[in-house]
Amino acid sequence: MTQWTVVCRLDELVPERGVAALLDDRQVAVFRLHDDRVRAVGNHDPLSGANVLSRGLVGTRGGAAVVVSPMHKQAYSLDDGACLDADAAIPVYPARVRDGLVEVGLR
């Protein structure tokens, strides 16, 4: 069962930028894409060991939305968490906008 938690209002997120949120004991990076879709992934970069993905660059690679780590520049898919440059992955969380509020789901 998914438990939805409000993170912020959609209009508080700058398109193509991320924010970090602490949900339970997990750091989550939440991103607003250029078309107002939202994505949520783990904030921890497994290759550098730092909680920095919310500060990464958002873009696309091969038509898929990605965040590029500010540490070593690896790209992570915002859809499935796979690292496109190395053998690594990050957790992906369901995210949605309801009544103008960004919600992230935890299981």
C-alpha positions in Angstrom: 0.0 0.0 0.0 1.3 3.4 -1.0 1.3 6.2 1.6 1.3 9.6 -0.1 3.1 12.6 1.6 2.7 16.2 0.5 6.2 17.7 -0.2 5.3 21.2 -1.5 3.1 23.1 -3.9 3.9 22.6 -7.6 4.4 26.4 -8.0 7.2 26.3 -5.4 9.3 24.0 -7.7 11.3 25.7 -10.5 11.0 23.7 -13.7 14.0 21.5 -14.4 15.3 21.9 -10.9 15.2 19.7 -7.9 14.6 19.9 -4.1 15.4 17.5 -1.3 12.8 16.3 1.1 13.1 14.0 4.1 10.3 11.5 4.1 10.4 9.2 7.1 14.1 8.3 7.2 14.7 8.7 3.4 16.2 11.6 1.5 14.2 12.0 -1.7 15.0 14.3 -4.6 11.9 15.8 -6.2 11.9 17.3 -9.7 9.5 19.3 -11.7 10.0 18.7 -15.4 9.4 21.3 -18.2 5.9 20.0 -18.8 4.9 20.1 -15.1 5.3 16.3 -14.6 7.0 15.5 -11.3 9.5 12.8 -10.6 11.0 11.5 -7.3 14.1 9.5 -6.7 16.5 8.8 -3.9 18.8 11.8 -3.2 21.8 9.6 -2.5 24.3 9.3 -5.3 25.6 5.7 -5.0 28.8 6.4 -6.9 30.0 9.4 -4.8 28.3 8.4 -1.6 26.9 12.0 -1.2 23.2 13.1 -0.9 23.3 15.5 -3.8 21.1 14.4 -6.6 18.5 17.1 -5.9 21.2 19.5 -7.0 21.9 17.8 -10.3 21.2 19.0 -13.8 17.9 17.8 -15.3 17.6 17.0 -19.0 17.0 14.2 -21.4 19.1 11.5 -22.9 17.6 9.4 -25.7 14.3 10.9 -25.0 14.2 9.9 -21.4 14.2 12.4 -18.4 17.5 12.2 -16.4 19.3 13.9 -13.6 23.0 14.3 -13.9 24.9 14.0 -10.6 26.8 17.1 -9.7 29.6 15.0 -8.3 30.9 12.8 -11.1 28.4 13.6 -13.9 26.7 10.2 -14.2 23.1 10.4 -15.6 20.3 8.6 -13.8 16.9 7.9 -15.3 14.1 9.6 -13.5 11.8 6.9 -14.7 13.5 3.7 -13.5 16.6 4.9 -11.6 19.1 3.2 -13.8 22.5 4.9 -14.2 23.2 5.3 -17.9 26.9 5.6 -17.4 27.9 2.9 -14.8 26.6 -0.2 -13.1 24.5 1.6 -10.4 20.9 2.6 -9.7 18.9 4.8 -7.4 15.4 4.2 -5.9 12.4 5.7 -7.7 9.3 6.8 -5.9 5.8 7.4 -7.3 5.1 11.2 -7.5 2.0 13.1 -8.5 0.3 16.5 -8.4 -3.1 16.7 -6.7 -4.9 20.0 -6.3 -1.6 21.9 -6.9 0.3 19.9 -4.3 3.3 17.6 -5.1 2.9 14.2 -3.4 5.5 11.4 -3.1 4.4 7.9 -2.4 6.3 5.5 0.0 5.7 1.8 0.4 
